[in-house]
Amino acid sequence: MTSLFGVLNNTASNLRMIQGQLSVVAENVASADDPNRSRHVLERTIDASGNPMVAQYRREVDVALRVQLQQTISEESNASTLSSYMRKVTDLLGTTAGTPPLTDSMQKFQAAWMELEATPESTVAQGQIVTYGDDVARELRRLTLGVGDLKREIDTDIQGSVDQLNTALTTIDKLNDDILASKGAGESTMNLEDKRDQLIREVSSLMSVRTVERGDGKLSIFTSSGVSLLDAAPVKFSYSNGMLRSSGSDRALNDQINDGKLGALLQMSADGSTAIPPQPASTQPGAEIIRKLNSQLQGLGEAFLGSTKPGEPTSFADAYNQASPALDHEQANRFFVGNGAGDIQLNPALLSGEKQIKQSAITGVTQSLSASGRSLNADGLRITSVSYSSMVSTVIGSWSTNAKVTHEQATIATDFKSQLDSRYKNNTGVNMDEEIAMLQVLQRNYSAAARVMQTVNNMLDAIEGIVR
C-alpha cells in the first residue's frame, strides 16, 4: 500500500512537471516571432545522490556568442553611422548627382575668362564671368553653411543618443531590481532577463560594452575602456559644448567612447585643433569631418582671395589687382571680396554692373587660372601641383573616395552582424520544429503518466474493496 501511494505521488509530481513544461513550450511557440526572445525550458535537476530536486526555469543562451554579438552590434552601428553621415557630406558637395555644382561653376568660370581673352570686347563673355564668378562664391558660402548645419545635426544626434543611453541604463537598473525580487519570491525571471538582454544590445549599438553578472543575478555594465555605466546605480551622461561627461566624473569622456553610434558621432565632431597643444587632423576617413571640411573650404576661399604663395604661380587676386591700367569704368581691384569661404562674394560693383572687368587683367587672370603649380595645405588633405579647377575637383573628389571607403566598411560590418545575429538566434532563439517535437514528446509522457495514475487508482480501489 505504501509503495502504491509513493508511485501515485511520484506520478502526480511528474504530471505537474509535464504541465509546466507544456506551458513553457506554449509560450515559446507564441513568442517564436519575437527576435529578442530566447528559448525557455523547465527542467528538474538531480542532486548528487540521484534524487530529483525542485524544477527550475532556464534560458538557453550562448553566453560567448552573445558577447561576440554585442561587440559586432557596436562595430556595425559605428560603421553604419559613419557611412550615413559621409553620404550626407557627398550629398552636400553634390558628388552623387553628376558634376558637383562647385566643380561645374569653377570650370565654367575658367572657360569664360578664356572666352573673354579671345574676344576682349565681348559683353556676353564679360557677363558670363560675372555670372559664374558669383556662382563660385555663392557655392563656397552654401557649402560652408551646409557644414555648419551638418555640425548641428551631429550635435543633435549625439544628444539624442545620450538621452537614449540614459533611458536604457535606468531601465536595465529597474530590471535588475525586478529580477532580484522575482528570484526571492521563487518566480521565473526569464522574460525579465530577455528584456534586459534586448536593452544591453541597444546600449551596445551606442557604445562597446562588457557585462558582469553578480551572484544575486544583477548585471553590471562597463565600457570596453573600463568606464562604469551601471553598477550600484546607473550613471547619467550629459553632452554640452562638444563634451561628453558622466555623473561620476567631471572629465570629458570623448576619447574613451570609440565604438558604436555614439563613438562615431563623437569621432566625426571631434576637433584636435582646439586641443592644447593642437593635434594634427586624424587620417581616418570618417574622423573630424567637420574640422576637415571647414579647413578645406576655407583653403579654397583663401586660394581666390589670398596673395601669391612663395614658389607658386601668381594668385588670382594678385593677377587681377596688380594689372594696370584700370579705366574709370573698370573695377580696379578686389574681384572677389571677403575673408574666406564663409563670406566670399563677387565684388558688388561688378555684380550690379556699376563696374566692368579690368581689360588689362584678362590675360594675367586667364594664365593664373590655368597654371598648375598651386598647393592646398588643409586639415586632412595636402594637394600640390594643381590648377584652381583641379584643386576644387580634388577636394570634392577626396570626400567621394572617403564616402566609398566608409560605405564598403559599413557593408562588410552589416553583413557580418547579420550572419552572427542569425547564428545567435538559431542557437538561442525559439525553433518551431524543436518545440513541436518537444510538444509531441510531452503529450506522450503526459498520457503515459495519466495511465499510470489511473492504474494505481484502480489498484487502490480494488484493495479498498477487499479490505471491506
Summary of the structure (lengths in Angstrom):
residues: 468
radius of gyration: 35.9
end to end distance: 15.1
largest distance: 139.0
contacts: 1471
relative contact order: 0.15
helix: 62%
strand: 12%
